[in-house]
Amino acid sequence: MSYRIPVVKVQLVRERTLHTEVLQIRCAKDAADLLQAYLEGVDREHGVVLILDTKHKVRGIQTVSIGSLDASILHPREILKVAILGNASGIILGHNHPSGDPEPSPEDEIISQRLAKACQLMGIDFLDHLILGDGGFVSLKERGLF
């Protein structure tokens, strides 16, 4: 019996560009400003990955999850898929809280810890997890939550 097995090609495709003043991430505020511009006007929780090179220049941005008003499923597998396809040296995870309150939930802390372990295994720097709210943000890295 003969079988046909598909030969596949996996690649990252440029969808559009985002005009921004931020090219290199030097601090959490740089990343928060970029994420804020990218997420402007969304009405549900979005999980986003910033793909960074060795000098922390942004090489891409990808939405990895769209949830509801108060929840979004973020899984390390989906986040790392983007990092690997983007040939990332490091990543920053960000998501918005449509409620406007950027305080991290217990689930936010758990995903940060799981992602930190997964990134370490893959040799990718997990630089931060930012939560954006009305006019502000919280850095889980700066709070020592992973």
C-alpha positions as CSV (number, residue, x, y, z in Angstrom):
1,M,0.0,0.0,0.0
2,S,1.2,3.5,-0.9
3,Y,0.6,6.6,1.3
4,R,0.8,10.3,0.5
5,I,2.4,12.4,3.2
6,P,2.2,16.2,2.8
7,V,5.4,18.1,2.5
8,V,4.9,21.3,4.4
9,K,6.6,24.6,4.7
10,V,6.2,26.8,7.8
11,Q,7.0,30.4,7.6
12,L,6.2,33.8,9.2
13,V,4.4,36.1,6.8
14,R,4.4,39.9,7.1
15,E,0.8,41.1,7.3
16,R,1.3,44.8,7.6
17,T,3.5,47.4,9.3
18,L,3.0,49.4,12.5
19,H,4.4,53.0,12.5
20,T,6.0,53.7,15.9
21,E,8.7,55.8,17.6
22,V,10.0,52.7,19.3
23,L,12.5,50.4,17.5
24,Q,14.7,49.1,20.3
25,I,13.3,48.1,23.7
26,R,15.5,49.6,26.4
27,C,13.0,49.5,29.3
28,A,9.5,48.2,30.1
29,K,8.0,51.6,29.2
30,D,9.3,51.3,25.6
31,A,7.6,47.9,25.2
32,A,4.4,49.2,26.9
33,D,4.3,52.2,24.5
34,L,4.6,49.9,21.5
35,L,2.0,47.5,22.8
36,Q,-0.4,50.4,23.6
37,A,-0.1,51.6,20.0
38,Y,-0.7,48.1,18.6
39,L,-3.7,47.4,20.9
40,E,-5.3,50.8,20.5
41,G,-9.1,50.5,20.2
42,V,-9.5,46.8,21.0
43,D,-12.4,45.9,23.1
44,R,-11.4,42.4,24.2
45,E,-8.3,41.0,25.9
46,H,-5.5,40.4,23.4
47,G,-2.2,38.5,24.0
48,V,0.7,39.8,22.0
49,V,4.3,38.8,21.5
50,L,7.1,41.2,20.6
51,I,9.9,39.4,18.7
52,L,13.3,40.8,19.6
53,D,16.8,40.3,18.2
54,T,20.0,40.1,20.2
55,K,20.1,43.9,20.6
56,H,16.4,44.0,21.6
57,K,15.3,45.6,18.4
58,V,11.7,44.7,17.5
59,R,11.7,42.4,14.5
60,G,8.0,41.6,14.7
61,I,4.7,41.7,16.6
62,Q,2.1,39.0,16.7
63,T,-1.3,38.6,18.3
64,V,-1.3,35.1,19.9
65,S,-4.7,35.2,21.6
66,I,-7.9,37.1,21.5
67,G,-10.2,36.5,24.4
68,S,-13.3,38.0,26.0
69,L,-13.7,41.1,28.2
70,D,-11.9,39.5,31.1
71,A,-9.9,36.5,29.9
72,S,-7.6,35.3,27.2
73,I,-6.0,31.9,26.9
74,L,-2.2,32.3,26.6
75,H,-0.3,29.0,26.1
76,P,3.5,28.7,26.0
77,R,3.3,26.6,22.9
78,E,1.6,29.3,20.8
79,I,3.9,32.0,22.2
80,L,7.0,29.9,21.4
81,K,5.8,29.1,17.9
82,V,5.9,32.8,17.1
83,A,9.3,33.2,18.8
84,I,10.8,30.3,16.8
85,L,9.3,31.3,13.5
86,G,10.5,34.9,14.1
87,N,14.0,33.7,14.9
88,A,13.7,35.6,18.2
89,S,16.6,36.0,20.6
90,G,14.1,37.3,23.1
91,I,10.5,38.0,23.6
92,I,8.2,40.2,25.6
93,L,4.6,39.1,26.2
94,G,1.9,41.7,26.6
95,H,-1.8,41.8,27.1
96,N,-4.4,44.3,27.8
97,H,-7.1,44.3,30.6
98,P,-10.2,45.9,29.0
99,S,-11.4,46.7,32.5
100,G,-8.6,49.3,32.7
101,D,-7.0,47.8,35.8
102,P,-3.5,46.5,34.9
103,E,-3.1,44.5,38.1
104,P,-2.0,41.0,37.3
105,S,-4.3,38.1,38.2
106,P,-3.0,34.8,39.6
107,E,-3.4,33.3,36.1
108,D,-1.1,36.1,34.7
109,E,1.5,35.1,37.2
110,I,1.2,31.4,36.4
111,I,1.5,31.9,32.6
112,S,4.6,34.1,33.2
113,Q,6.3,31.4,35.3
114,R,5.4,28.6,32.8
115,L,6.6,30.7,29.9
116,A,9.9,31.5,31.7
117,K,10.6,27.8,32.1
118,A,9.7,27.0,28.5
119,C,11.8,29.8,27.1
120,Q,14.8,28.8,29.2
121,L,14.6,25.3,27.8
122,M,14.4,26.7,24.2
123,G,17.3,29.2,24.7
124,I,15.0,32.2,24.2
125,D,15.2,35.2,26.6
126,F,11.8,35.9,28.2
127,L,12.3,39.5,29.0
128,D,9.0,40.6,30.5
129,H,5.2,40.2,30.7
130,L,3.4,43.5,30.6
131,I,-0.2,44.1,31.4
132,L,-1.7,47.3,30.0
133,G,-4.7,49.2,31.4
134,D,-6.1,52.7,31.2
135,G,-3.0,54.9,30.7
136,G,-0.7,52.6,32.6
137,F,1.0,49.2,32.8
138,V,2.4,46.6,35.1
139,S,5.7,44.8,34.5
140,L,5.6,41.3,36.0
141,K,9.4,41.1,35.7
142,E,9.8,44.4,37.7
143,R,7.5,43.0,40.4
144,G,9.6,39.8,40.6
145,L,6.7,37.6,39.7
146,F,8.8,35.3,37.5
